Amino acid sequence: MTAPPSTHPLEWIVSDGRTPYAEALASMEAHVAAIRAGTAAERVWLVEHDPTYTAGTSARPEDLHDARFPVFNAGRGGQWTYHGPGQRTGYVMLDLQQPHGSVPARDIRAYVHGLEEWLIRTLDHFNIRAERRAGRIGLWVPNRMGGEDKIAALGVRVTRWVSWHGVALNVDPDLDHFGGIVPCGISEFGVTSIHAQGVVATMEQADAALRAAWAGVFG
């Protein structure tokens, strides 16, 4: 049985400064419960974290090479991810029992595809062509040596059809910080950012691009 659509409009929140990772987890969990209860709006929450390594449910201990930053079990899908200054993390809390734009109800695969499309369209605002790759989570761009680097990561969790966690877009993080882990368990490819692609974008410009791209995918 499909739940009735929410009467609350989508909230779009951008947090100033740095949001502690543990605080973000607790806030998301509480908000997801409120969405399920019908007492809160769906939410897209854009944050920036202090340097942090997070482990998804498939993370392998050997892929943490250097725990130079705090480490958290995130509870989302996926493997190891880095969050830090210069990276925009987008936490997406939607009731997936309802359709959202091009994403049909109760289709987690389509939801993940929608998140990827959102990032692809966001990066297109900066004339950066990012692409999906079969068997490799995230969004990829070519590098100068004929390979590919990851410019954005995804990791989701769905609890009783409400999504949480989401995406991480590399605007201008310290790419050396990724060296303490094997990002998403993929060692043969590198990591890049909007700035490393030669585009000097601010976090505010990235946020504007994320918001502009949202409606074309999720309505």
C-alpha atoms as a printed R data frame, in Angstrom:
    type eleno elety resid chain resno      x      y       z
1   ATOM     1    CA   MET     A     1  0.000  0.000   0.000
2   ATOM     2    CA   THR     A     2  1.417  3.379  -1.020
3   ATOM     3    CA   ALA     A     3  1.440  6.128   1.588
4   ATOM     4    CA   PRO     A     4 -0.430  9.354   0.788
5   ATOM     5    CA   PRO     A     5  1.765 12.130  -0.594
6   ATOM     6    CA   SER     A     6  3.295 14.544   1.899
7   ATOM     7    CA   THR     A     7  1.539 17.845   2.414
8   ATOM     8    CA   HIS     A     8  4.857 19.477   3.366
9   ATOM     9    CA   PRO     A     9  6.931 21.168   0.614
10  ATOM    10    CA   LEU     A    10 10.491 20.003   0.072
11  ATOM    11    CA   GLU     A    11 12.998 21.753   2.357
12  ATOM    12    CA   TRP     A    12 16.289 22.883   0.835
13  ATOM    13    CA   ILE     A    13 18.791 23.636   3.602
14  ATOM    14    CA   VAL     A    14 22.400 24.826   3.332
15  ATOM    15    CA   SER     A    15 24.336 24.708   6.607
16  ATOM    16    CA   ASP     A    16 26.986 27.324   7.300
17  ATOM    17    CA   GLY     A    17 30.417 26.307   8.540
18  ATOM    18    CA   ARG     A    18 31.275 22.685   9.305
19  ATOM    19    CA   THR     A    19 28.727 20.140  10.485
20  ATOM    20    CA   PRO     A    20 30.141 17.414  12.797
21  ATOM    21    CA   TYR     A    21 29.589 14.039  11.154
22  ATOM    22    CA   ALA     A    22 28.031 12.415  14.232
23  ATOM    23    CA   GLU     A    23 25.622 15.341  14.483
24  ATOM    24    CA   ALA     A    24 24.641 14.888  10.836
25  ATOM    25    CA   LEU     A    25 23.910 11.189  11.367
26  ATOM    26    CA   ALA     A    26 21.722 11.874  14.397
27  ATOM    27    CA   SER     A    27 19.886 14.701  12.655
28  ATOM    28    CA   MET     A    28 19.213 12.618   9.556
29  ATOM    29    CA   GLU     A    29 17.949  9.664  11.563
30  ATOM    30    CA   ALA     A    30 15.525 11.860  13.505
31  ATOM    31    CA   HIS     A    31 14.303 13.610  10.368
32  ATOM    32    CA   VAL     A    32 13.780 10.348   8.487
33  ATOM    33    CA   ALA     A    33 11.612  9.097  11.360
34  ATOM    34    CA   ALA     A    34  9.597 12.322  11.220
35  ATOM    35    CA   ILE     A    35  9.079 11.956   7.447
36  ATOM    36    CA   ARG     A    36  7.819  8.413   8.006
37  ATOM    37    CA   ALA     A    37  5.454  9.717  10.674
38  ATOM    38    CA   GLY     A    38  4.147 12.388   8.310
39  ATOM    39    CA   THR     A    39  5.224 15.230  10.589
40  ATOM    40    CA   ALA     A    40  8.150 16.614   8.570
41  ATOM    41    CA   ALA     A    41  8.922 17.662   5.024
42  ATOM    42    CA   GLU     A    42 11.258 15.887   2.669
43  ATOM    43    CA   ARG     A    43 14.662 17.526   2.769
44  ATOM    44    CA   VAL     A    44 17.823 18.148   0.770
45  ATOM    45    CA   TRP     A    45 20.516 19.163   3.248
46  ATOM    46    CA   LEU     A    46 23.835 20.526   1.977
47  ATOM    47    CA   VAL     A    47 26.723 20.426   4.464
48  ATOM    48    CA   GLU     A    48 30.501 20.570   4.712
49  ATOM    49    CA   HIS     A    49 32.378 18.359   7.170
50  ATOM    50    CA   ASP     A    50 35.742 18.455   8.878
51  ATOM    51    CA   PRO     A    51 38.113 15.792   7.485
52  ATOM    52    CA   THR     A    52 36.445 12.440   8.126
53  ATOM    53    CA   TYR     A    53 36.587  8.879   6.838
54  ATOM    54    CA   THR     A    54 33.290  6.998   6.732
55  ATOM    55    CA   ALA     A    55 32.732  3.284   6.254
56  ATOM    56    CA   GLY     A    56 29.718  1.935   4.407
57  ATOM    57    CA   THR     A    57 28.258 -1.497   5.035
58  ATOM    58    CA   SER     A    58 30.600 -3.099   2.460
59  ATOM    59    CA   ALA     A    59 33.806 -1.374   3.664
60  ATOM    60    CA   ARG     A    60 36.835 -3.651   4.027
61  ATOM    61    CA   PRO     A    61 39.158 -2.971   6.986
62  ATOM    62    CA   GLU     A    62 42.242 -3.335   4.774
63  ATOM    63    CA   ASP     A    63 41.054 -0.418   2.626
64  ATOM    64    CA   LEU     A    64 41.668  1.987   5.513
65  ATOM    65    CA   HIS     A    65 45.398  2.646   5.024
66  ATOM    66    CA   ASP     A    66 45.933  5.599   7.321
67  ATOM    67    CA   ALA     A    67 43.336  6.643   9.912
68  ATOM    68    CA   ARG     A    68 44.710 10.186  10.043
69  ATOM    69    CA   PHE     A    69 41.175 11.564  10.497
70  ATOM    70    CA   PRO     A    70 38.204 10.443  12.627
71  ATOM    71    CA   VAL     A    71 36.543  7.277  11.360
72  ATOM    72    CA   PHE     A    72 32.799  6.590  11.472
73  ATOM    73    CA   ASN     A    73 30.577  3.676  10.555
74  ATOM    74    CA   ALA     A    74 28.058  5.468   8.375
75  ATOM    75    CA   GLY     A    75 25.404  2.770   8.041
76  ATOM    76    CA   ARG     A    76 24.903  3.618   4.348
77  ATOM    77    CA   GLY     A    77 25.633  1.365   1.421
78  ATOM    78    CA   GLY     A    78 29.039  1.332  -0.210
79  ATOM    79    CA   GLN     A    79 32.590  1.250   1.062
80  ATOM    80    CA   TRP     A    80 35.057  3.906   2.274
81  ATOM    81    CA   THR     A    81 34.464  7.599   1.597
82  ATOM    82    CA   TYR     A    82 36.233 10.780   2.599
83  ATOM    83    CA   HIS     A    83 34.377 13.953   3.599
84  ATOM    84    CA   GLY     A    84 36.102 17.242   4.239
85  ATOM    85    CA   PRO     A    85 36.450 20.963   3.574
86  ATOM    86    CA   GLY     A    86 35.906 21.897  -0.047
87  ATOM    87    CA   GLN     A    87 33.540 19.009  -0.635
88  ATOM    88    CA   ARG     A    88 29.780 19.533  -0.747
89  ATOM    89    CA   THR     A    89 27.912 16.653   0.843
90  ATOM    90    CA   GLY     A    90 24.234 16.460  -0.033
91  ATOM    91    CA   TYR     A    91 21.976 14.478   2.275
92  ATOM    92    CA   VAL     A    92 18.740 13.584   0.493
93  ATOM    93    CA   MET     A    93 15.728 12.552   2.565
94  ATOM    94    CA   LEU     A    94 12.781 11.610   0.352
95  ATOM    95    CA   ASP     A    95  9.709  9.434   0.772
96  ATOM    96    CA   LEU     A    96 10.366  6.919  -1.976
97  ATOM    97    CA   GLN     A    97  6.826  5.581  -1.732
98  ATOM    98    CA   GLN     A    98  5.978  8.621  -3.855
99  ATOM    99    CA   PRO     A    99  7.236  9.378  -7.381
100 ATOM   100    CA   HIS     A   100  9.648 12.293  -7.745
101 ATOM   101    CA   GLY     A   101  9.897 13.730 -11.234
102 ATOM   102    CA   SER     A   102 11.421 11.048 -13.465
103 ATOM   103    CA   VAL     A   103 11.960  8.692 -10.504
104 ATOM   104    CA   PRO     A   104  9.027  6.290 -10.013
105 ATOM   105    CA   ALA     A   105  7.793  5.218  -6.596
106 ATOM   106    CA   ARG     A   106  9.440  2.310  -4.779
107 ATOM   107    CA   ASP     A   107 12.321  1.906  -7.220
108 ATOM   108    CA   ILE     A   108 15.648  2.219  -5.446
109 ATOM   109    CA   ARG     A   109 17.654  1.537  -8.592
110 ATOM   110    CA   ALA     A   110 15.870  4.401 -10.349
111 ATOM   111    CA   TYR     A   111 16.453  6.612  -7.310
112 ATOM   112    CA   VAL     A   112 20.212  5.986  -7.412
113 ATOM   113    CA   HIS     A   113 20.163  6.624 -11.157
114 ATOM   114    CA   GLY     A   114 18.371  9.896 -10.398
115 ATOM   115    CA   LEU     A   115 21.061 10.962  -7.942
116 ATOM   116    CA   GLU     A   116 23.694 10.255 -10.581
117 ATOM   117    CA   GLU     A   117 21.762 12.265 -13.158
118 ATOM   118    CA   TRP     A   118 21.443 15.151 -10.692
119 ATOM   119    CA   LEU     A   119 25.231 15.252 -10.320
120 ATOM   120    CA   ILE     A   120 25.820 14.898 -14.059
121 ATOM   121    CA   ARG     A   121 23.563 17.889 -14.723
122 ATOM   122    CA   THR     A   122 25.174 19.850 -11.898
123 ATOM   123    CA   LEU     A   123 28.642 19.333 -13.339
124 ATOM   124    CA   ASP     A   124 27.368 20.234 -16.793
125 ATOM   125    CA   HIS     A   125 26.803 23.748 -15.412
126 ATOM   126    CA   PHE     A   126 30.618 23.976 -15.212
127 ATOM   127    CA   ASN     A   127 31.144 22.388 -18.649
128 ATOM   128    CA   ILE     A   128 32.455 19.228 -16.980
129 ATOM   129    CA   ARG     A   129 31.232 16.030 -18.610
130 ATOM   130    CA   ALA     A   130 30.868 13.359 -15.947
131 ATOM   131    CA   GLU     A   131 29.742  9.838 -16.758
132 ATOM   132    CA   ARG     A   132 28.567  6.638 -15.099
133 ATOM   133    CA   ARG     A   133 30.643  3.491 -15.382
134 ATOM   134    CA   ALA     A   134 29.270 -0.026 -15.026
135 ATOM   135    CA   GLY     A   135 30.566 -1.677 -11.891
136 ATOM   136    CA   ARG     A   136 31.995  1.583 -10.510
137 ATOM   137    CA   ILE     A   137 29.854  3.693  -8.220
138 ATOM   138    CA   GLY     A   138 30.150  7.458  -8.577
139 ATOM   139    CA   LEU     A   139 30.705  9.872 -11.450
140 ATOM   140    CA   TRP     A   140 33.852  9.849 -13.578
141 ATOM   141    CA   VAL     A   141 35.834 12.226 -15.781
142 ATOM   142    CA   PRO     A   142 38.862 11.503 -18.017
143 ATOM   143    CA   ASN     A   143 42.353 12.463 -16.882
144 ATOM   144    CA   ARG     A   144 45.433 13.495 -18.851
145 ATOM   145    CA   MET     A   145 46.990 10.032 -18.727
146 ATOM   146    CA   GLY     A   146 44.161  8.271 -20.493
147 ATOM   147    CA   GLY     A   147 42.491  7.044 -17.331
148 ATOM   148    CA   GLU     A   148 39.559  8.289 -15.304
149 ATOM   149    CA   ASP     A   149 39.109  9.986 -11.940
150 ATOM   150    CA   LYS     A   150 36.116 10.173  -9.637
151 ATOM   151    CA   ILE     A   151 34.624 13.621  -9.141
152 ATOM   152    CA   ALA     A   152 31.553 12.674  -7.098
153 ATOM   153    CA   ALA     A   153 30.532  9.793  -4.850
154 ATOM   154    CA   LEU     A   154 27.197  8.274  -3.851
155 ATOM   155    CA   GLY     A   155 26.114  6.277  -0.841
156 ATOM   156    CA   VAL     A   156 22.498  5.774   0.162
157 ATOM   157    CA   ARG     A   157 20.410  4.170   2.846
158 ATOM   158    CA   VAL     A   158 16.683  3.550   2.680
159 ATOM   159    CA   THR     A   159 14.698  2.948   5.868
160 ATOM   160    CA   ARG     A   160 11.074  1.932   5.382
161 ATOM   161    CA   TRP     A   161 11.123  3.645   1.997
162 ATOM   162    CA   VAL     A   162 12.614  6.923   3.233
163 ATOM   163    CA   SER     A   163 16.053  7.727   1.820
164 ATOM   164    CA   TRP     A   164 18.967  9.251   3.663
165 ATOM   165    CA   HIS     A   165 22.697  9.854   3.136
166 ATOM   166    CA   GLY     A   166 23.246 10.820  -0.515
167 ATOM   167    CA   VAL     A   167 26.058 12.361  -2.553
168 ATOM   168    CA   ALA     A   168 29.457 14.028  -2.180
169 ATOM   169    CA   LEU     A   169 30.657 16.479  -4.843
170 ATOM   170    CA   ASN     A   170 34.335 17.421  -4.906
171 ATOM   171    CA   VAL     A   171 34.442 21.179  -5.402
172 ATOM   172    CA   ASP     A   172 37.937 21.957  -4.082
173 ATOM   173    CA   PRO     A   173 38.925 19.488  -1.342
174 ATOM   174    CA   ASP     A   174 42.514 18.555  -0.503
175 ATOM   175    CA   LEU     A   175 42.804 15.529  -2.769
176 ATOM   176    CA   ASP     A   176 45.738 14.193  -0.725
177 ATOM   177    CA   HIS     A   177 43.253 13.473   2.067
178 ATOM   178    CA   PHE     A   178 41.773 10.653  -0.003
179 ATOM   179    CA   GLY     A   179 45.108  8.828   0.302
180 ATOM   180    CA   GLY     A   180 44.243  7.302   3.677
181 ATOM   181    CA   ILE     A   181 41.601  5.062   2.133
182 ATOM   182    CA   VAL     A   182 40.772  3.145  -1.014
183 ATOM   183    CA   PRO     A   183 37.808  5.315  -2.078
184 ATOM   184    CA   CYS     A   184 34.779  3.099  -2.675
185 ATOM   185    CA   GLY     A   185 37.097  0.087  -2.790
186 ATOM   186    CA   ILE     A   186 38.485  1.082  -6.201
187 ATOM   187    CA   SER     A   187 42.271  1.374  -6.145
188 ATOM   188    CA   GLU     A   188 43.071  1.615  -9.847
189 ATOM   189    CA   PHE     A   189 41.457  5.013 -10.399
190 ATOM   190    CA   GLY     A   190 42.098  8.439  -8.922
191 ATOM   191    CA   VAL     A   191 40.061 11.275  -7.480
192 ATOM   192    CA   THR     A   192 39.548 14.758  -8.891
193 ATOM   193    CA   SER     A   193 37.543 17.910  -8.245
194 ATOM   194    CA   ILE     A   194 35.884 20.793 -10.054
195 ATOM   195    CA   HIS     A   195 38.954 22.938  -9.332
196 ATOM   196    CA   ALA     A   196 41.342 20.215 -10.523
197 ATOM   197    CA   GLN     A   197 39.415 20.245 -13.800
198 ATOM   198    CA   GLY     A   198 40.419 23.883 -14.220
199 ATOM   199    CA   VAL     A   199 37.133 25.440 -13.099
200 ATOM   200    CA   VAL     A   200 37.441 27.906 -10.216
201 ATOM   201    CA   ALA     A   201 33.974 27.531  -8.705
202 ATOM   202    CA   THR     A   202 32.935 28.608  -5.227
203 ATOM   203    CA   MET     A   203 30.886 26.448  -2.904
204 ATOM   204    CA   GLU     A   204 28.006 28.889  -3.383
205 ATOM   205    CA   GLN     A   205 28.191 28.395  -7.148
206 ATOM   206    CA   ALA     A   206 28.205 24.634  -6.669
207 ATOM   207    CA   ASP     A   207 25.153 24.916  -4.425
208 ATOM   208    CA   ALA     A   208 23.353 27.019  -7.030
209 ATOM   209    CA   ALA     A   209 24.148 24.445  -9.711
210 ATOM   210    CA   LEU     A   210 22.881 21.603  -7.506
211 ATOM   211    CA   ARG     A   211 19.634 23.417  -6.891
212 ATOM   212    CA   ALA     A   212 19.182 24.360 -10.549
213 ATOM   213    CA   ALA     A   213 19.743 20.758 -11.660
214 ATOM   214    CA   TRP     A   214 17.379 19.235  -9.069
215 ATOM   215    CA   ALA     A   215 14.049 20.043 -10.732
216 ATOM   216    CA   GLY     A   216 15.048 18.483 -14.041
217 ATOM   217    CA   VAL     A   217 15.420 15.098 -12.346
218 ATOM   218    CA   PHE     A   218 13.287 15.012  -9.210
219 ATOM   219    CA   GLY     A   219 10.598 17.532 -10.180
